[in-house]
């Protein structure tokens, strides 16, 4: 398909992302933290050493570990004490939520979206991804991160769209703004987001799931499974954030059924997601 609105300077998602300049070092830490969780040889000391590289992050985690959520006895004074109190696996989610405001909560004028709604959508999708992956006995950390960063490419697209004086129409789930993005650039925010994750050194499990979030079955194995989990997470997150029923689209039952999912199984997690999202909102306020 041709894309008459595309600028030759941003004819590929790689060029668009390059135009952003330096990307967030926080995301690189999250990528390394996810890697530690997947490594059976890593331990709490490795996690503490990584988090210590970011002074602001260290301060936030110590503060959270001393909150009513985790406070048990004497207060924590070091990142090692805080990580030990929160726990090896849960610290990944807590860190991700704690830094999510700086990472994903940016107003996107071309999309007509404010920072708060973007943050809520991203975190809801992350938590939904974790719930769906857990039910399927898949890697919850990978699907959590896929959900958190599934729309990160909008930051790059928004910058170009605003400079071009364009706004992007929302088709609703599951295509979102992808049609308008393609008309403008010849590719979508999913392509730009995948390039950003690659630049941040995230593994292929994240890159490919984000890239194929609109066409999950086009992803190569085993990434198609992760892309379908992300689709399910977006479905559940959309319902929770909008407070409305999300119409079923043609072919969706077969798409989900291929991976032992259904709307019934996905929406059975809705109350749990609402509770988790409420807790996340409290964590970012600490």
Residue, then its C-alpha position, 0 to 999 in steps of 0.5 A: x500500500x502506498x503512504x502519500x503522507x509519509x515523509x522521506x525522512x521517516x520512511x521507515x520506523x527505524x528512521x522515525x525512532x532515530x529522530x527521537x535521539x537518546x532513549x530512556x535509560x530506565x527502559x534499559x534497566x527494565x530490560x536487564x531486570x527482566x533478563x535477571x528474572x529469566x536467569x536461574x543463576x541470578x539472585x537478589x544481589x544481582x537485582x540490587x546491584x542493577x537497581x543501584x545504578x539508578x539513584x532515583x529508582x533506588x530511592x523509590x524502591x526503598x520508600x515503597x518497601x517501607x510503605x504499608x504494602x510491605x512494611x514489616x518491623x524495622x524500616x529498610x535503609x538499603x536497596x538490598x534490604x528493600x529487594x529482600x523484603x519485596x521479593x525476587x519476582x515481585x520486585x520486577x512488577x513493583x519497579x516497573x510500576x514505580x517508573x512507569x509514569x516517567x516511561x509511558x505517561x506522556x500526553x499524546x496530542x495527535x491521539x487526543x490522549x492525556x498522560x494519565x489515560x496513557x499510563x492507566x491503559x499501559x499499566x492495565x495492559x501489563x497487569x492483564x498480560x501477567x494474568x493471562x500468561x499466568x493462566x496459560x503457565x507462560x512467562x508472566x514477566x515477559x507478558x507484563x512488559x509486553x503489555x506495559x510497552x505495547x503502545x510505546x511507539x505512539x510517542x515516536x508517531x505522535x512527535x511526527x504527527x504533531x509536527x505535521x499538524x495531523x491528528x489520528x483517528x481511533x478505530x477502537x479495539x483491536x486496530x486502535x489508531x493503526x489505520x491512521x498511522x499507516x496512512x500517515x507513515x506507511x507503518x504503525x506505532x507497533x513497528x516503531x515500538x518494536x524498533x524502540x525495544x530493540x534499541x533498548x536491548x529488549x529480547x525478541x520475546x518483547x520485540x516480536x510480540x509488540x510488532x505483531x500485536x495487531x496481527x498476532x498470527x503473522x508472528x513466527x513461532x513461538x512469538x505468535x503465542x506471546x502476541x496472542x497473549x498481548x491481544x488478550x491483555x489489550x482486550x481485557x485492559x480496554x474493557x477495564x479502562x473504558x468501563x464498556x463492553x468491547x465488541x467481538x471482531x470477526x475471527x477473534x474466537x478462532x484466534x484465541x481458541x488456537x491458544x486455549x483462550x476465550x472471551x469467557x476465560x479472559x473476562x473472568x480475570x476482570x475483577x482481579x485486574x481492577x484490584x491490581x490496577x487500583x493497587x498500582x495507582x496507589x504504588x505510584x502515589x507513594 
